Amino acid sequence: MMTPVLRNLEMTILGLGFLGLAWGKNRLHGYTTPNRVEKSDSEGKVAYLLDIFASLRRFLPPQFDLRGRDVLELSPGASRGIGVLFLALGARSYHAIDAFDLAGGEDPAFYDRLLDRFPEGRKADRERARTIARTPGAREFDYAVGRDFDILRLAEGRSFDLIVSCAAFEHYDDPAATIAGLTQVARPGCESVHIIDLQTHSRWIRERDPNNIYRYPEPIYRLFSFPGQPNRQRPADYVRSFSAKGWSDVRFVPSLTIDPALRETSLRGLAAPFAGRDDMSILDGALTARYPGLGGDWGMAS
Ligand SMILES: C[S@@+](CC[C@H](N)C(=O)[O-])C[C@H]1O[C@@H](n2cnc3c(N)ncnc32)[C@H](O)[C@@H]1O
């Protein structure tokens, strides 16, 4: 049997190959595949969106009422279906912002199929959701794309009561700047829920060595950098950045941790600054926060 040191050496060498593959794929095709569901797999897309939506709702405070709220989704990827579901529950509007135009050509007929599988919400709200979603250019169901991901500009004068994202924050070039941007469009009392996938993204190696991306010193990892390369921020980094911008009740709730059978090897042989951190067994989870916190100077007359 291979010793843990040899196994980690093997994973580190193989992982370099996967970093190179991800880099090469991006050079050839750009940012194209937001999740593992094929574009043509309508049923798979419905199941994926219902699953994500259920997770987002689970992390919302139980007393939070969606009725009449304005919702912002960051980086919806290939579908604005999450927005249709928010509208069906009575949200007033949904706006989505992305750096890549992955949802631009989405067929509005898909939203009907999605709603057919989501029996919740009042009849009037569900009908309104269907109507808005099939109205081209509706301000209550909008989408803005800009490679600079300038949230204030892309919000086009709106502000929001709820800001969500899924599998997006780990891709941001500068998460602290994104948090500063979303803070500028958050209304007092705004809730935020961000599902963040912290583990290695390349499939084969992710299953065997979920912390593989953390094995490389920054200069080596950045040799393979491309737009959207996982940024390797950890839960404590996100919590710090939200707190610094005046958000309160900032929490990172883990939803997946490393399988006990892989834990020892996964925590060994990591590069600085990841070695020895106490959050390295978290693979996935949600950052939740409310704006603003108590004691800040926001909203005070100047
Ligand atoms: C893994 S996809 C997730 C999409 C969708 N939320 C989902 O769950 O399928 C990552 C999302 O982040 C966006 N993204 C990737 N790199 C980005 C960057 N550097 N700045 C802003 N958005 C980025 C992509 O356009 C995409 O929408």
Ligand as a Chemical Component Dictionary entry (heavy atoms), coordinates in Angstrom:
data_LIG
# 
_chem_comp.id                   LIG 
_chem_comp.type                 NON-POLYMER 
_chem_comp.pdbx_formal_charge   0 
_chem_comp.three_letter_code    LIG 
# 
loop_
_chem_comp_atom.comp_id 
_chem_comp_atom.atom_id 
_chem_comp_atom.alt_atom_id 
_chem_comp_atom.type_symbol 
_chem_comp_atom.charge 
_chem_comp_atom.model_Cartn_x 
_chem_comp_atom.model_Cartn_y 
_chem_comp_atom.model_Cartn_z 
_chem_comp_atom.pdbx_ordinal 
LIG C1  C1  C 0  -20.316 27.393 -11.606 1  
LIG S1  S1  S 1  -21.237 28.672 -12.370 2  
LIG C2  C2  C 0  -22.677 28.682 -11.344 3  
LIG C3  C3  C 0  -23.863 29.197 -12.081 4  
LIG C4  C4  C 0  -25.218 29.008 -11.391 5  
LIG N1  N1  N 0  -25.345 29.820 -10.232 6  
LIG C5  C5  C 0  -25.437 27.556 -11.093 7  
LIG O1  O1  O 0  -25.557 27.183 -9.919  8  
LIG O2  O2  O -1 -25.486 26.764 -12.039 9  
LIG C6  C6  C 0  -20.329 30.100 -11.949 10 
LIG C7  C7  C 0  -20.971 31.431 -12.290 11 
LIG O3  O3  O 0  -20.027 32.456 -11.967 12 
LIG C8  C8  C 0  -19.851 33.326 -13.071 13 
LIG N2  N2  N 0  -18.445 33.753 -13.056 14 
LIG C9  C9  C 0  -17.374 33.011 -13.323 15 
LIG N3  N3  N 0  -16.257 33.729 -13.207 16 
LIG C10 C10 C 0  -16.626 34.953 -12.832 17 
LIG C11 C11 C 0  -15.921 36.141 -12.547 18 
LIG N4  N4  N 0  -14.598 36.169 -12.610 19 
LIG N5  N5  N 0  -16.612 37.240 -12.187 20 
LIG C12 C12 C 0  -17.963 37.182 -12.124 21 
LIG N6  N6  N 0  -18.696 36.080 -12.387 22 
LIG C13 C13 C 0  -18.035 34.978 -12.732 23 
LIG C14 C14 C 0  -20.207 32.515 -14.299 24 
LIG O4  O4  O 0  -20.630 33.319 -15.364 25 
LIG C15 C15 C 0  -21.309 31.628 -13.754 26 
LIG O5  O5  O 0  -22.562 32.291 -13.823 27 
# 
loop_
_chem_comp_bond.comp_id 
_chem_comp_bond.atom_id_1 
_chem_comp_bond.atom_id_2 
_chem_comp_bond.value_order 
_chem_comp_bond.pdbx_ordinal 
LIG C1  S1  SING 1  
LIG S1  C2  SING 2  
LIG S1  C6  SING 3  
LIG C2  C3  SING 4  
LIG C3  C4  SING 5  
LIG C4  N1  SING 6  
LIG C4  C5  SING 7  
LIG C5  O1  DOUB 8  
LIG C5  O2  SING 9  
LIG C6  C7  SING 10 
LIG C7  O3  SING 11 
LIG C7  C15 SING 12 
LIG O3  C8  SING 13 
LIG C8  N2  SING 14 
LIG C8  C14 SING 15 
LIG N2  C9  SING 16 
LIG N2  C13 SING 17 
LIG C9  N3  DOUB 18 
LIG N3  C10 SING 19 
LIG C10 C11 SING 20 
LIG C10 C13 DOUB 21 
LIG C11 N4  SING 22 
LIG C11 N5  DOUB 23 
LIG N5  C12 SING 24 
LIG C12 N6  DOUB 25 
LIG N6  C13 SING 26 
LIG C14 O4  SING 27 
LIG C14 C15 SING 28 
LIG C15 O5  SING 29 
# 
